[in-house]
Amino acid sequence: MERIKVAINGYGVIGKRVADAVAVQDDMELVGVCDIITDWRIKIAVQKGYPIFAFNGDYQKQMSETSVPVKGILNDLIKLADIIVDCTPKKIASQNIETYKASSLKFIVQGGEKHESTGHSFSAENNYESALGRASTRVVSCNTTSIIRTLTALKKAGLLKKARGTLLRRATDPWESHLTGIINTLVPEEEIPSHQGPDAKTVDPDLDVVTAAVKVPETLSHLHYWFIQLTREVTKDEVLEAFRNSSRIALINYADGLSANNTIKELMLSLNRPYGDMYEVALWQDMLKVEGDELFYAYVVDNQAIVIPETIDAIRALTKLEINAMDSIKKTNESLGIRKNFY
Ligand SMILES: NC(=O)c1ccc[n+]([C@@H]2O[C@H](COP(=O)([O-])OP(=O)(O)OC[C@H]3O[C@@H](n4cnc5c(N)ncnc54)[C@H](O)[C@@H]3O)[C@@H](O)[C@H]2O)c1
């Protein structure tokens, strides 16, 4: 089978995970990763055998001087690839877009970029089909991905009228918590709605969703609380069945010791997940409450991991490797060990 050649630009928190995920797909080949760094982070990519490229000649020189074997610059990598996943920091990717377009290279950007940068925002279970064969898409952010995933499950079951959520957001990523972050405070977003609700509508304009968000002093994951107006009175079992029908929601129990986000992280490490990553939304089924036509629930989102399977599916959609969303999702889930029950 001929494999799709995938390049990654930006080998940071998201880029290194996308690279590892691409490397285990039997229908994809990782042709290289591009960055500007010269320290341990890129040296691990070298150790993994990934071909290394530098953003430009200056960075190539710096990398070579620190004994990183560099194969070329971004423009060389572009020539080798069928598609590029841009995982550079917020707003940098938008500067690369003209380069990708000039080379007629398909590209994916991440949630730090605006919807307008590609004109399409992606979430596999919701709108895979509308991305088929497109030149580009944006995989929405970690919070937005979790919102779309959970609300799509309720919508598909015909249960969703409107959704209101409060998001507790991790302050910074663990690897850089010595450099940035907050301590001994809670920092609410300036405006209600926070940006995640409107962002969810870039994938599914029909959603009636409002969010508020607050930054909290920890680094492990986000925690969401949701209040849903249902279309009718339902039983708790009907709601759980709707969530069970989603391919990337795992139901967990508070009563089983999973009573905080650190315990969930420890569970992922115990499962030998790479980086302790949780690709699923972990939703507390024993905490979930239905009162007539109102639904209340909470879940945990691993911000560093949730967009990785979505990105793999987005590659298949743009390149038409798989025409059917569920076929791609199944393939991705099997390759990454994604499941509905952790044990
Ligand atoms: N961190 C998260 O939890 C998270 C979750 C979902 C989506 N995202 C989105 O993913 C994207 C990447 O975020 P991240 O957290 O991985 O960032 P990051 O800072 O961890 O990684 C970015 C990488 O890009 C490299 N880089 C910077 N300038 C470059 C250039 N000109 N050319 C090539 N490489 C360059 C950096 O050296 C770094 O290795 C952003 O759009 C972000 O909003 C992040």
Ligand as a Chemical Component Dictionary entry (heavy atoms), coordinates in Angstrom:
data_LIG
# 
_chem_comp.id                   LIG 
_chem_comp.type                 NON-POLYMER 
_chem_comp.pdbx_formal_charge   0 
_chem_comp.three_letter_code    LIG 
# 
loop_
_chem_comp_atom.comp_id 
_chem_comp_atom.atom_id 
_chem_comp_atom.alt_atom_id 
_chem_comp_atom.type_symbol 
_chem_comp_atom.charge 
_chem_comp_atom.model_Cartn_x 
_chem_comp_atom.model_Cartn_y 
_chem_comp_atom.model_Cartn_z 
_chem_comp_atom.pdbx_ordinal 
LIG N1  N1  N 0  -0.444 22.678 24.405 1  
LIG C1  C1  C 0  -1.689 22.325 24.346 2  
LIG O1  O1  O 0  -2.276 21.846 25.322 3  
LIG C2  C2  C 0  -2.469 22.476 23.071 4  
LIG C3  C3  C 0  -3.658 21.765 22.954 5  
LIG C4  C4  C 0  -4.383 21.848 21.758 6  
LIG C5  C5  C 0  -3.954 22.664 20.730 7  
LIG N2  N2  N 1  -2.778 23.380 20.886 8  
LIG C6  C6  C 0  -2.360 24.213 19.755 9  
LIG O2  O2  O 0  -1.298 23.543 19.081 10 
LIG C7  C7  C 0  -0.402 24.513 18.515 11 
LIG C8  C8  C 0  0.984  24.252 19.060 12 
LIG O3  O3  O 0  0.971  24.405 20.468 13 
LIG P1  P1  P 0  2.047  23.703 21.402 14 
LIG O4  O4  O 0  1.493  23.766 22.779 15 
LIG O5  O5  O -1 2.463  22.392 20.843 16 
LIG O6  O6  O 0  3.255  24.740 21.292 17 
LIG P2  P2  P 0  4.761  24.510 21.772 18 
LIG O7  O7  O 0  5.285  25.846 22.095 19 
LIG O8  O8  O 0  4.847  23.432 22.784 20 
LIG O9  O9  O 0  5.486  23.951 20.457 21 
LIG C9  C9  C 0  5.712  24.729 19.328 22 
LIG C10 C10 C 0  6.984  24.286 18.663 23 
LIG O10 O10 O 0  7.149  25.041 17.454 24 
LIG C11 C11 C 0  8.494  25.467 17.391 25 
LIG N3  N3  N 0  8.600  26.662 16.548 26 
LIG C12 C12 C 0  8.497  27.974 16.892 27 
LIG N4  N4  N 0  8.668  28.770 15.829 28 
LIG C13 C13 C 0  8.893  27.954 14.770 29 
LIG C14 C14 C 0  9.131  28.168 13.385 30 
LIG N5  N5  N 0  9.169  29.405 12.865 31 
LIG N6  N6  N 0  9.316  27.088 12.589 32 
LIG C15 C15 C 0  9.301  25.834 13.090 33 
LIG N7  N7  N 0  9.081  25.571 14.398 34 
LIG C16 C16 C 0  8.864  26.610 15.225 35 
LIG C17 C17 C 0  8.903  25.683 18.845 36 
LIG O11 O11 O 0  10.313 25.661 18.987 37 
LIG C18 C18 C 0  8.228  24.510 19.532 38 
LIG O12 O12 O 0  9.031  23.354 19.549 39 
LIG C19 C19 C 0  -0.986 25.900 18.873 40 
LIG O13 O13 O 0  -1.859 26.290 17.829 41 
LIG C20 C20 C 0  -1.809 25.585 20.118 42 
LIG O14 O14 O 0  -2.833 26.532 20.337 43 
LIG C21 C21 C 0  -2.028 23.285 22.023 44 
# 
loop_
_chem_comp_bond.comp_id 
_chem_comp_bond.atom_id_1 
_chem_comp_bond.atom_id_2 
_chem_comp_bond.value_order 
_chem_comp_bond.pdbx_ordinal 
LIG N1  C1  SING 1  
LIG C1  O1  DOUB 2  
LIG C1  C2  SING 3  
LIG C2  C3  SING 4  
LIG C2  C21 DOUB 5  
LIG C3  C4  DOUB 6  
LIG C4  C5  SING 7  
LIG C5  N2  DOUB 8  
LIG N2  C6  SING 9  
LIG N2  C21 SING 10 
LIG C6  O2  SING 11 
LIG C6  C20 SING 12 
LIG O2  C7  SING 13 
LIG C7  C8  SING 14 
LIG C7  C19 SING 15 
LIG C8  O3  SING 16 
LIG O3  P1  SING 17 
LIG P1  O4  DOUB 18 
LIG P1  O5  SING 19 
LIG P1  O6  SING 20 
LIG O6  P2  SING 21 
LIG P2  O7  DOUB 22 
LIG P2  O8  SING 23 
LIG P2  O9  SING 24 
LIG O9  C9  SING 25 
LIG C9  C10 SING 26 
LIG C10 O10 SING 27 
LIG C10 C18 SING 28 
LIG O10 C11 SING 29 
LIG C11 N3  SING 30 
LIG C11 C17 SING 31 
LIG N3  C12 SING 32 
LIG N3  C16 SING 33 
LIG C12 N4  DOUB 34 
LIG N4  C13 SING 35 
LIG C13 C14 SING 36 
LIG C13 C16 DOUB 37 
LIG C14 N5  SING 38 
LIG C14 N6  DOUB 39 
LIG N6  C15 SING 40 
LIG C15 N7  DOUB 41 
LIG N7  C16 SING 42 
LIG C17 O11 SING 43 
LIG C17 C18 SING 44 
LIG C18 O12 SING 45 
LIG C19 O13 SING 46 
LIG C19 C20 SING 47 
LIG C20 O14 SING 48 
# 
